[in-house]
Amino acid sequence: MIRPLAVAVLAAALVAPAAAKESNAELKEQVRKVETAFAKTMADRDHAAFTTFLADETVFFGGKEVLRGKDAVARDWKRFFEKPEPPFSWRPEEVEVLDSGTLAMTSGPVFDPAGKRIGTFNSVWRREGDGTWKIVLDKGCDCGGP
């Protein structure tokens, strides 16, 4: 026998995703804000906050070697947070999100401390089960630094 409460819970679960589906424009704005907050960790000199944006299986490339995994990226990027002034900054200019809302791409300029454009970054973000966006692929530039 099916209980009324079980039917109600099942019906709500089936209807909720359709009702809660964000538009592509809303998803793009979410990702733009996440990328901007990620970049702010460099400006704020907050390495711990930087690592919270990394997926466990993230891959960063742009220097001399490919960095695989959150721990490897966190360890390598720590050097960029050691001095009082950030060695570079970045901001998103382009943001695209799959219609499924599961993957997104951000791209934009990278600047030296004087504000001169020195490169372009490209990042891929994945929406996790809890709704947060984590960076899974990052193609930056060999922008110097320490």
DSSP file with accessible surface (Angstrom, degrees, kcal/mol):
  #  RESIDUE AA STRUCTURE BP1 BP2  ACC     N-H-->O    O-->H-N    N-H-->O    O-->H-N    TCO  KAPPA ALPHA  PHI   PSI    X-CA   Y-CA   Z-CA
    1    1 A M              0   0  225      0, 0.0     2,-0.5     0, 0.0     0, 0.0   0.000 360.0 360.0 360.0 131.5    0.0    0.0    0.0
    2    2 A I        -     0   0  130      4,-0.0     3,-0.0     3,-0.0     0, 0.0  -0.747 360.0-135.3 -87.7 130.0    1.3    3.4   -1.0
    3    3 A R     >  -     0   0  187     -2,-0.5     4,-2.0     1,-0.1     3,-0.2  -0.601  12.5-125.9 -85.9 144.8    1.1    6.0    1.8
    4    4 A P  H  > S+     0   0  111      0, 0.0     4,-2.4     0, 0.0     5,-0.2   0.871 110.5  54.5 -57.3 -37.6   -0.2    9.5    1.0
    5    5 A L  H  > S+     0   0  133      1,-0.2     4,-2.6     2,-0.2     5,-0.2   0.924 107.1  50.5 -64.8 -40.8    2.9   11.1    2.6
    6    6 A A  H  > S+     0   0   55      1,-0.2     4,-2.5     2,-0.2    -1,-0.2   0.906 110.7  49.5 -63.3 -40.9    5.2    9.0    0.3
    7    7 A V  H  X S+     0   0   77     -4,-2.0     4,-2.8     2,-0.2     5,-0.2   0.930 111.3  49.3 -63.7 -42.6    3.2   10.0   -2.7
    8    8 A A  H  X S+     0   0   56     -4,-2.4     4,-2.5     2,-0.2    -2,-0.2   0.917 112.0  47.8 -64.5 -42.3    3.5   13.7   -1.7
    9    9 A V  H  X S+     0   0   93     -4,-2.6     4,-2.3     2,-0.2    -1,-0.2   0.933 113.6  47.5 -64.9 -44.7    7.2   13.5   -1.1
   10   10 A L  H  X S+     0   0  107     -4,-2.5     4,-2.0    -5,-0.2    -2,-0.2   0.935 112.5  49.2 -62.6 -43.7    7.8   11.8   -4.4
   11   11 A A  H  X S+     0   0   46     -4,-2.8     4,-2.2     1,-0.2     5,-0.2   0.927 111.1  49.8 -62.5 -42.2    5.6   14.3   -6.3
   12   12 A A  H  X S+     0   0   59     -4,-2.5     4,-2.8     1,-0.2    -1,-0.2   0.906 109.5  51.7 -64.4 -38.8    7.5   17.2   -4.6
   13   13 A A  H  < S+     0   0   59     -4,-2.3    -1,-0.2     1,-0.2    -2,-0.2   0.873 112.1  46.4 -66.2 -35.9   10.8   15.7   -5.6
   14   14 A L  H  X S+     0   0  126     -4,-2.0     4,-0.5    -5,-0.2    -1,-0.2   0.853 118.9  39.9 -75.0 -33.9    9.7   15.3   -9.2
   15   15 A V  H  X S+     0   0   92     -4,-2.2     4,-2.4    -5,-0.2     3,-0.4   0.852 101.8  71.1 -83.9 -35.0    8.3   18.9   -9.4
   16   16 A A  H  X S+     0   0   53     -4,-2.8     4,-2.9    -5,-0.2     5,-0.2   0.887  94.2  51.9 -55.2 -47.7   10.9   20.7   -7.5
   17   17 A P  H  > S+     0   0   86      0, 0.0     4,-0.6     0, 0.0    -1,-0.2   0.923 112.9  45.9 -59.7 -38.9   13.8   20.5  -10.0
   18   18 A A  H >< S+     0   0   79     -4,-0.5     3,-0.6    -3,-0.4    -2,-0.2   0.922 116.5  44.8 -68.1 -40.7   11.5   21.9  -12.8
   19   19 A A  H 3< S+     0   0   83     -4,-2.4    -1,-0.2     1,-0.2    -3,-0.2   0.848 117.0  45.2 -71.3 -33.3   10.2   24.7  -10.5
   20   20 A A  H 3< S+     0   0   70     -4,-2.9    -1,-0.2    -5,-0.3     2,-0.2   0.436  80.5 128.8 -91.5   1.1   13.7   25.5   -9.2
   21   21 A K    <<  -     0   0  132     -4,-0.6     2,-0.2    -3,-0.6    -3,-0.0  -0.380  52.2-141.2 -62.9 121.7   15.5   25.4  -12.6
   22   22 A E        -     0   0   53     -2,-0.2    -1,-0.1     1,-0.1    -2,-0.1  -0.540  17.9-109.4 -81.7 153.3   17.4   28.6  -13.0
   23   23 A S     >  -     0   0   56     -2,-0.2     4,-2.4     1,-0.1     5,-0.2  -0.314  29.5-109.3 -72.9 163.0   17.6   30.4  -16.3
   24   24 A N  H  > S+     0   0   48      1,-0.2     4,-2.8     2,-0.2     5,-0.2   0.902 121.5  54.8 -61.2 -37.8   20.9   30.4  -18.2
   25   25 A A  H  > S+     0   0   70      2,-0.2     4,-2.0     1,-0.2    -1,-0.2   0.902 108.1  48.5 -62.9 -40.4   21.3   34.1  -17.4
   26   26 A E  H  > S+     0   0  105      2,-0.2     4,-2.2     1,-0.2    -2,-0.2   0.915 111.9  49.1 -66.1 -41.1   20.9   33.3  -13.7
   27   27 A L  H  X S+     0   0    4     -4,-2.4     4,-2.4     1,-0.2     5,-0.2   0.918 109.3  52.3 -64.3 -42.2   23.5   30.5  -13.9
   28   28 A K  H  X S+     0   0   58     -4,-2.8     4,-2.7     1,-0.2    -1,-0.2   0.910 109.3  49.8 -59.9 -41.0   25.9   32.8  -15.8
   29   29 A E  H  X S+     0   0   84     -4,-2.0     4,-2.4     2,-0.2    -1,-0.2   0.897 108.5  52.9 -67.1 -38.4   25.6   35.4  -13.1
   30   30 A Q  H  X S+     0   0   55     -4,-2.2     4,-2.2     2,-0.2    -2,-0.2   0.944 112.7  44.3 -57.4 -48.8   26.2   32.8  -10.4
   31   31 A V  H  X S+     0   0    0     -4,-2.4     4,-3.0     2,-0.2     5,-0.3   0.898 110.5  54.1 -67.6 -39.7   29.4   31.7  -12.1
   32   32 A R  H  X S+     0   0   78     -4,-2.7     4,-2.4     1,-0.2    -1,-0.2   0.936 110.9  47.1 -58.2 -44.1   30.5   35.3  -12.8
   33   33 A K  H  X S+     0   0  133     -4,-2.4     4,-2.4     2,-0.2    -2,-0.2   0.889 112.0  50.0 -65.8 -38.7   30.1   36.0   -9.1
   34   34 A V  H  X S+     0   0   31     -4,-2.2     4,-2.5     2,-0.2    -2,-0.2   0.935 111.8  47.3 -66.4 -44.8   32.0   32.8   -8.1
   35   35 A E  H  X S+     0   0    0     -4,-3.0     4,-2.6     2,-0.2    -2,-0.2   0.915 112.4  50.4 -62.9 -40.4   34.9   33.7  -10.5
   36   36 A T  H  X S+     0   0   73     -4,-2.4     4,-2.0    -5,-0.3    -2,-0.2   0.920 111.5  47.7 -63.8 -41.5   35.0   37.2   -9.1
   37   37 A A  H  X S+     0   0   42     -4,-2.4     4,-1.1     2,-0.2    -2,-0.2   0.884 110.1  53.5 -66.6 -37.1   35.1   35.9   -5.6
   38   38 A F  H >X S+     0   0    2     -4,-2.5     3,-0.8     1,-0.2     4,-0.6   0.943 109.9  47.1 -61.5 -46.3   37.8   33.4   -6.6
   39   39 A A  H >X S+     0   0   14     -4,-2.6     4,-1.4     1,-0.2     3,-1.1   0.863 104.3  62.4 -63.9 -34.4   39.9   36.3   -8.0
   40   40 A K  H 3X S+     0   0  114     -4,-2.0     4,-3.0     1,-0.3    -1,-0.2   0.805  89.7  68.4 -64.0 -27.2   39.3   38.3   -4.8
   41   41 A T  H <<>S+     0   0    7     -4,-1.1     5,-2.9    -3,-0.8     4,-0.4   0.875 101.2  47.9 -60.6 -33.6   41.1   35.7   -2.8
   42   42 A M  H X<5S+     0   0    1     -3,-1.1     3,-1.1    -4,-0.6    -1,-0.2   0.938 112.5  47.1 -70.7 -46.8   44.3   36.8   -4.5
   43   43 A A  H 3<5S+     0   0   62     -4,-1.4    -2,-0.2     1,-0.3    -1,-0.2   0.887 115.1  46.8 -61.2 -37.5   43.7   40.5   -3.9
   44   44 A D  T 3<5S-     0   0   86     -4,-3.0    -1,-0.3    -5,-0.1    -2,-0.2   0.509 107.9-127.4 -81.8  -7.1   42.8   39.7   -0.3
   45   45 A R  T < 5 +     0   0   53     -3,-1.1     2,-0.7    -4,-0.4    -3,-0.2   0.889  58.8 147.8  61.8  41.0   45.9   37.5    0.1
   46   46 A D     >< +     0   0   70     -5,-2.9     4,-2.1     1,-0.2    -1,-0.2  -0.740  20.2 170.5-114.6  83.7   43.7   34.7    1.4
   47   47 A H  H  > S+     0   0   30     -2,-0.7     4,-2.1     1,-0.2    -1,-0.2   0.875  78.8  57.3 -61.2 -39.4   45.2   31.3    0.3
   48   48 A A  H  > S+     0   0   66      1,-0.2     4,-0.8     2,-0.2    -1,-0.2   0.925 108.8  46.1 -59.6 -42.9   42.8   29.3    2.6
   49   49 A A  H >4 S+     0   0   24      1,-0.2     3,-0.8     2,-0.2     4,-0.5   0.899 107.3  59.3 -66.1 -39.4   39.8   30.9    0.8
   50   50 A F  H >< S+     0   0    0     -4,-2.1     3,-1.6     1,-0.2     4,-0.3   0.924 101.7  54.0 -53.3 -45.9   41.5   30.3   -2.6
   51   51 A T  H >< S+     0   0   28     -4,-2.1     3,-1.4     1,-0.3    -1,-0.2   0.765  94.0  69.6 -66.6 -22.4   41.5   26.5   -1.9
   52   52 A T  T << S+     0   0   70     -3,-0.8    -1,-0.3    -4,-0.8    -2,-0.2   0.696  94.9  56.5 -69.6 -16.4   37.8   26.4   -1.2
   53   53 A F  T <  S+     0   0   35     -3,-1.6    82,-2.9    -4,-0.5     2,-0.4   0.527  88.5  97.7 -88.8  -7.8   37.1   27.1   -4.8
   54   54 A L  E <   -a  135   0A   2     -3,-1.4    82,-0.1    -4,-0.3     2,-0.1  -0.694  69.5-135.3 -89.2 130.6   39.1   24.0   -6.0
   55   55 A A  E >   -     0   0A   4     80,-2.2     3,-1.8    -2,-0.4    15,-0.1  -0.447  28.7-112.9 -71.6 153.8   37.5   20.7   -6.9
   56   56 A D  E 3  S+     0   0A 130      1,-0.3    14,-2.0    13,-0.1    15,-0.3   0.868 118.4  41.1 -56.9 -36.3   39.3   17.7   -5.4
   57   57 A E  E 3  S+     0   0A 122     12,-0.2    -1,-0.3    13,-0.1    12,-0.1   0.124  86.0 149.0-101.1  23.1   40.2   16.6   -9.0
   58   58 A T  E <   -     0   0A   0     -3,-1.8    11,-3.8    77,-0.1     2,-0.4  -0.135  32.3-154.6 -57.7 150.6   41.0   20.0  -10.3
   59   59 A V  E     -aB 137  68A  19     77,-2.0    79,-2.1     9,-0.2     2,-0.4  -0.995   9.4-172.5-130.4 123.0   43.7   20.4  -13.0
   60   60 A F  E     +aB 138  67A   4      7,-2.4     7,-3.2    -2,-0.4     2,-0.3  -0.965   9.4 168.5-115.4 132.2   45.7   23.6  -13.5
   61   61 A F  E     +a  139   0A  78     77,-3.0    79,-1.9    -2,-0.4     5,-0.1  -0.982  34.6  97.0-140.5 153.4   48.0   24.2  -16.4
   62   62 A G  S    S+     0   0   18     -2,-0.3    80,-0.1     3,-0.3     4,-0.1   0.119  76.2  65.8 154.8 -21.5   49.7   27.3  -17.7
   63   63 A G  S    S-     0   0   50      2,-0.5    -1,-0.3    78,-0.1    79,-0.1   0.061 111.1 -63.7 -97.8-143.5   53.2   27.1  -16.2
   64   64 A K  S    S+     0   0  193     -3,-0.1     2,-0.3     1,-0.1    -3,-0.0   0.708 115.6  30.2 -84.0 -20.8   55.9   24.5  -16.8
   65   65 A E  S    S-     0   0  134     -5,-0.0    -2,-0.5     2,-0.0     2,-0.4  -0.958  81.2-109.1-138.3 157.9   53.9   21.5  -15.5
   66   66 A V        -     0   0   74     -2,-0.3     2,-0.6    -5,-0.1    -5,-0.2  -0.715  29.5-146.0 -85.4 132.2   50.3   20.4  -15.1
   67   67 A L  E     -B   60   0A  15     -7,-3.2    -7,-2.4    -2,-0.4     2,-0.5  -0.899  13.9-163.9-101.9 124.5   49.1   20.4  -11.5
   68   68 A R  E     +B   59   0A 180     -2,-0.6     4,-0.3    -9,-0.2    -9,-0.2  -0.940  48.6  12.8-116.0 121.4   46.6   17.6  -10.8
   69   69 A G  S  > S-     0   0   18    -11,-3.8     4,-2.3    -2,-0.5   -12,-0.2   0.134  83.2 -86.7  98.1 149.8   44.4   17.7   -7.7
   70   70 A K  H  > S+     0   0   55    -14,-2.0     4,-2.9     1,-0.2     5,-0.2   0.891 123.6  51.6 -56.0 -45.2   43.4   20.2   -5.1
   71   71 A D  H  > S+     0   0  119    -15,-0.3     4,-2.6     1,-0.2    -1,-0.2   0.912 110.2  48.1 -63.9 -42.4   46.4   19.6   -2.8
   72   72 A A  H  > S+     0   0   21     -4,-0.3     4,-2.4     2,-0.2     5,-0.2   0.918 114.6  45.7 -65.1 -42.5   48.9   20.0   -5.6
   73   73 A V  H  X S+     0   0    0     -4,-2.3     4,-2.9     2,-0.2     5,-0.2   0.945 113.5  49.3 -65.9 -45.8   47.3   23.2   -6.8
   74   74 A A  H  X S+     0   0   14     -4,-2.9     4,-1.1    -5,-0.2    -2,-0.2   0.922 112.9  47.7 -59.6 -44.0   47.0   24.6   -3.3
   75   75 A R  H  < S+     0   0  174     -4,-2.6     4,-0.4    -5,-0.2     3,-0.4   0.937 115.8  43.1 -63.2 -47.9   50.7   23.7   -2.6
   76   76 A D  H >< S+     0   0   51     -4,-2.4     3,-0.8     1,-0.2     4,-0.2   0.905 114.4  49.4 -67.5 -40.7   52.0   25.3   -5.8
   77   77 A W  H >< S+     0   0   32     -4,-2.9     3,-1.6     1,-0.2     4,-0.4   0.641  86.3  86.3 -77.7 -11.6   49.9   28.4   -5.6
   78   78 A K  G >< S+     0   0  104     -4,-1.1     3,-2.0    -3,-0.4     4,-0.4   0.893  81.1  64.4 -54.6 -35.5   50.8   29.2   -2.0
   79   79 A R  G X  S+     0   0   85     -3,-0.8     3,-0.8    -4,-0.4     4,-0.4   0.798  94.1  59.4 -60.8 -28.3   53.8   31.0   -3.4
   80   80 A F  G <  S+     0   0   14     -3,-1.6    -1,-0.3     1,-0.2    -2,-0.2   0.614 106.5  48.1 -75.6 -11.0   51.6   33.6   -5.0
   81   81 A F  G <  S+     0   0   17     -3,-2.0    -1,-0.2    -4,-0.4    -2,-0.2   0.388  88.6  85.6-106.6   0.0   50.1   34.5   -1.7
   82   82 A E  S <  S+     0   0  135     -3,-0.8    -2,-0.1    -4,-0.4    -1,-0.1   0.839  77.1  66.7 -77.7 -34.0   53.3   34.9    0.3
   83   83 A K  S    S-     0   0  132     -4,-0.4     0, 0.0     2,-0.2     0, 0.0  -0.517  88.2-116.6 -87.5 158.9   54.2   38.5   -0.5
   84   84 A P  S    S+     0   0  108      0, 0.0    -1,-0.1     0, 0.0    -2,-0.0   0.825 100.2  55.5 -64.7 -30.0   52.1   41.5    0.7
   85   85 A E  S    S-     0   0  146    -40,-0.0    -2,-0.2     2,-0.0   -42,-0.1  -0.858  93.0-113.4-106.1 138.5   51.2   42.5   -2.9
   86   86 A P        -     0   0   29      0, 0.0    -5,-0.1     0, 0.0     3,-0.1  -0.420  14.7-141.7 -67.4 139.7   49.5   40.1   -5.4
   87   87 A P  S    S-     0   0   24      0, 0.0     2,-0.3     0, 0.0    58,-0.2   0.674  80.0  -6.1 -76.1 -16.4   51.8   39.2   -8.3
   88   88 A F        -     0   0   14     24,-0.2     2,-0.3    -8,-0.2    24,-0.2  -0.971  61.0-152.3-164.0 169.1   48.8   39.3  -10.7
   89   89 A S  E     -C  111   0A  55     22,-1.9    22,-2.9    -2,-0.3     2,-0.3  -0.928   9.8-168.3-143.0 167.2   45.0   39.7  -10.8
   90   90 A W  E     -C  110   0A  22     -2,-0.3    20,-0.2    20,-0.2    30,-0.0  -0.973   5.2-166.5-153.2 163.7   42.2   38.6  -13.1
   91   91 A R        -     0   0  128     18,-1.4     2,-0.3    -2,-0.3    30,-0.2  -0.985  29.6-106.5-152.9 148.5   38.6   39.1  -13.8
   92   92 A P        +     0   0   12      0, 0.0    16,-0.3     0, 0.0     3,-0.1  -0.554  36.0 162.9 -78.0 135.9   35.9   37.3  -15.9
   93   93 A E        +     0   0   92     14,-3.2     2,-0.4     1,-0.4    15,-0.2   0.605  69.9  41.4-114.0 -35.5   34.8   38.9  -19.1
   94   94 A E  E     +D  107   0A 116     13,-2.7    13,-2.0     2,-0.0     2,-0.4  -0.953  62.4 175.3-117.3 137.2   33.2   35.9  -20.8
   95   95 A V  E     +D  106   0A   6     -2,-0.4     2,-0.4    11,-0.2    11,-0.2  -0.989   0.7 174.4-139.5 128.8   30.9   33.4  -19.0
   96   96 A E  E     -D  105   0A 103      9,-2.3     9,-2.9    -2,-0.4     2,-0.4  -0.992   8.1-167.0-133.2 144.4   29.1   30.5  -20.6
   97   97 A V  E     -D  104   0A   9     -2,-0.4     7,-0.2     7,-0.2   -69,-0.1  -0.991  27.1-112.7-131.4 137.0   27.1   27.8  -18.9
   98   98 A L    >   -     0   0   87      5,-2.7     3,-2.2    -2,-0.4     5,-0.1  -0.343  31.8-116.6 -60.1 148.9   25.7   24.5  -20.3
   99   99 A D  T 3  S+     0   0  131      1,-0.3    -1,-0.1     2,-0.1    -2,-0.0   0.803 116.7  62.9 -59.5 -26.8   21.9   24.5  -20.5
  100  100 A S  T 3  S-     0   0   74      1,-0.1    -1,-0.3     3,-0.1    -2,-0.1   0.672 106.1-131.1 -70.0 -17.3   22.0   21.6  -18.0
  101  101 A G  S <  S+     0   0    5     -3,-2.2    -2,-0.1     2,-0.2     3,-0.1   0.691  78.8 107.7  75.3  20.0   23.6   23.9  -15.5
  102  102 A T  S    S+     0   0   66      1,-0.2    25,-2.6    24,-0.1     2,-0.3   0.748  75.1  30.9-102.4 -27.7   26.4   21.5  -14.7
  103  103 A L  E     - E   0 126A  68     23,-0.2    -5,-2.7    -5,-0.1     2,-0.3  -0.974  61.0-178.1-133.5 148.6   29.5   23.0  -16.3
  104  104 A A  E     -DE  97 125A   5     21,-2.5    21,-3.0    -2,-0.3     2,-0.4  -0.968  14.0-146.6-142.4 157.2   30.5   26.6  -17.0
  105  105 A M  E     -DE  96 124A  60     -9,-2.9    -9,-2.3    -2,-0.3     2,-0.4  -0.980  12.4-172.2-125.9 136.3   33.5   28.3  -18.7
  106  106 A T  E     +DE  95 123A   0     17,-2.6    17,-2.9    -2,-0.4     2,-0.3  -0.954   7.1 173.6-124.4 149.3   35.0   31.6  -17.7
  107  107 A S  E     +DE  94 122A   6    -13,-2.0   -14,-3.2    -2,-0.4   -13,-2.7  -0.989  13.1 125.0-151.2 150.1   37.6   33.6  -19.5
  108  108 A G  E     - E   0 121A   2     13,-1.6    13,-2.6    -2,-0.3     2,-0.1  -0.985  50.8 -49.4 175.6-177.9   39.2   37.0  -19.1
  109  109 A P  E     - E   0 120A   1      0, 0.0   -18,-1.4     0, 0.0     2,-0.4  -0.365  33.4-148.7 -77.9 151.9   42.3   39.1  -18.8
  110  110 A V  E     -CE  90 119A   7      9,-2.5     8,-3.0   -20,-0.2     9,-1.2  -0.961  19.8-160.2-114.9 135.5   45.2   38.6  -16.4
  111  111 A F  E     -CE  89 117A  31    -22,-2.9   -22,-1.9    -2,-0.4     6,-0.2  -0.899  13.9-129.2-119.8 147.7   47.0   41.8  -15.2
  112  112 A D    >   -     0   0   40      4,-2.6     3,-2.3    -2,-0.3   -24,-0.2  -0.278  48.8 -87.1 -79.3 175.5   50.4   42.5  -13.7
  113  113 A P  T 3  S+     0   0  100      0, 0.0   -25,-0.1     0, 0.0    -1,-0.1   0.784 129.9  55.6 -59.3 -24.1   50.5   44.6  -10.4
  114  114 A A  T 3  S-     0   0   91      2,-0.1     3,-0.1     1,-0.0   -26,-0.0   0.509 121.6-105.9 -85.6  -3.5   50.6   47.8  -12.5
  115  115 A G  S <  S+     0   0   47     -3,-2.3     2,-0.3     1,-0.3   -27,-0.0   0.512  71.8 143.3  92.8   5.2   47.4   46.9  -14.3
  116  116 A K        -     0   0  143      1,-0.1    -4,-2.6     2,-0.0    -1,-0.3  -0.640  57.4-113.9 -80.8 133.4   49.0   46.0  -17.6
  117  117 A R  E     +E  111   0A 121     -2,-0.3    -6,-0.3    -6,-0.2     3,-0.1  -0.514  42.0 167.2 -67.8 127.2   47.3   43.0  -19.3
  118  118 A I  E     -     0   0A  64     -8,-3.0     2,-0.3    -2,-0.3    -7,-0.2   0.400  56.7 -26.5-122.3  -1.7   49.8   40.2  -19.5
  119  119 A G  E     -E  110   0A  17     -9,-1.2    -9,-2.5    22,-0.1     2,-0.4  -0.989  57.0 -98.2 176.5-172.0   47.6   37.2  -20.5
  120  120 A T  E     -E  109   0A  58     -2,-0.3     2,-0.3   -11,-0.3   -30,-0.0  -0.992  24.5-152.0-135.8 139.1   44.2   35.5  -20.6
  121  121 A F  E     -E  108   0A   7    -13,-2.6   -13,-1.6    -2,-0.4     2,-0.4  -0.824   4.8-166.2-108.7 155.2   42.8   32.8  -18.4
  122  122 A N  E     +EF 107 139A  68     17,-1.9    17,-3.6    -2,-0.3     2,-0.4  -0.983  13.5 179.2-137.9 126.1   40.3   30.1  -19.2
  123  123 A S  E     -EF 106 138A   1    -17,-2.9   -17,-2.6    -2,-0.4     2,-0.5  -0.963  20.0-149.0-131.3 148.8   38.6   28.1  -16.5
  124  124 A V  E     -EF 105 137A  41     13,-3.0    12,-2.9    -2,-0.4    13,-1.6  -0.972  17.0-163.9-116.8 129.2   35.9   25.4  -16.4
  125  125 A W  E     -EF 104 135A   0    -21,-3.0   -21,-2.5    -2,-0.5     2,-0.4  -0.895   4.0-154.3-113.6 142.6   33.7   25.2  -13.4
  126  126 A R  E     -EF 103 134A  65      8,-3.2     8,-2.5    -2,-0.4     2,-0.6  -0.952  17.4-128.7-118.3 135.7   31.5   22.2  -12.3
  127  127 A R  E     - F   0 133A  65    -25,-2.6     6,-0.2    -2,-0.4     5,-0.1  -0.726  29.5-144.7 -83.6 121.3   28.3   22.6  -10.3
  128  128 A E    >   -     0   0   56      4,-3.5     3,-2.3    -2,-0.6    -1,-0.0  -0.301  28.1 -96.9 -81.4 169.4   28.6   20.2   -7.4
  129  129 A G  T 3  S+     0   0   92      1,-0.3    -1,-0.1     2,-0.1    -2,-0.0   0.780 124.4  55.5 -58.2 -28.5   25.7   18.2   -5.8
  130  130 A D  T 3  S-     0   0  121      2,-0.1    -1,-0.3     1,-0.0     3,-0.1   0.398 121.9-105.6 -87.0   3.7   25.3   20.9   -3.1
  131  131 A G  S <  S+     0   0   28     -3,-2.3    -2,-0.1     1,-0.3     2,-0.1   0.339  78.9 129.2  93.0  -8.8   24.9   23.6   -5.7
  132  132 A T        -     0   0   57     -5,-0.1    -4,-3.5     1,-0.0     2,-0.5  -0.458  56.6-126.4 -78.5 155.2   28.3   25.2   -5.3
  133  133 A W  E     - F   0 127A  13     -6,-0.2     2,-0.4    -2,-0.1    -6,-0.2  -0.895  27.0-174.6-101.8 130.0   30.6   25.8   -8.3
  134  134 A K  E     - F   0 126A  52     -8,-2.5    -8,-3.2    -2,-0.5     2,-0.4  -0.960  28.3-114.9-124.5 143.1   34.1   24.4   -8.1
  135  135 A I  E     +aF  54 125A   0    -82,-2.9   -80,-2.2    -2,-0.4   -10,-0.3  -0.602  35.5 168.6 -78.9 129.3   36.9   24.9  -10.6
  136  136 A V  E     +     0   0A  16    -12,-2.9   -77,-2.0     1,-0.4     2,-0.4   0.659  66.8  26.4-111.2 -29.1   37.9   21.7  -12.4
  137  137 A L  E     -aF  59 124A  75    -13,-1.6   -13,-3.0   -79,-0.2     2,-0.4  -0.998  61.1-179.0-138.2 134.8   40.1   23.0  -15.2
  138  138 A D  E     -aF  60 123A  13    -79,-2.1   -77,-3.0    -2,-0.4     2,-0.6  -0.979   8.8-176.4-137.7 122.9   42.2   26.1  -15.3
  139  139 A K  E     +aF  61 122A  96    -17,-3.6   -17,-1.9    -2,-0.4   -77,-0.2  -0.907  26.4 156.9-116.0  95.3   44.4   27.3  -18.3
  140  140 A G        -     0   0   18    -79,-1.9     2,-0.3    -2,-0.6   -20,-0.1   0.088  39.4 -95.5 -94.4-147.1   46.1   30.4  -17.1
  141  141 A a        -     0   0   40    -22,-0.1     2,-1.9    -2,-0.0   -78,-0.1  -0.926  30.6-105.0-132.2 157.6   49.2   32.0  -18.3
  142  142 A D        +     0   0  104     -2,-0.3     3,-0.1     1,-0.2   -79,-0.1  -0.648  52.8 167.3 -81.4  84.5   52.8   31.8  -17.2
  143  143 A a        -     0   0   28     -2,-1.9     2,-0.5     1,-0.3    -1,-0.2   0.155  40.8-121.1 -92.4  16.5   52.5   35.2  -15.7
  144  144 A G        +     0   0   40      2,-0.0    -1,-0.3   -56,-0.0   -56,-0.1  -0.661  47.4 156.0  85.5-125.1   55.6   35.2  -13.6
  145  145 A G              0   0   40     -2,-0.5   -65,-0.1   -58,-0.2   -66,-0.0  -0.433 360.0 360.0  86.4-168.1   55.2   35.7  -10.0
  146  146 A P              0   0   73      0, 0.0   -67,-0.1     0, 0.0   -66,-0.1  -0.157 360.0 360.0 -69.2 360.0   57.7   34.5   -7.5
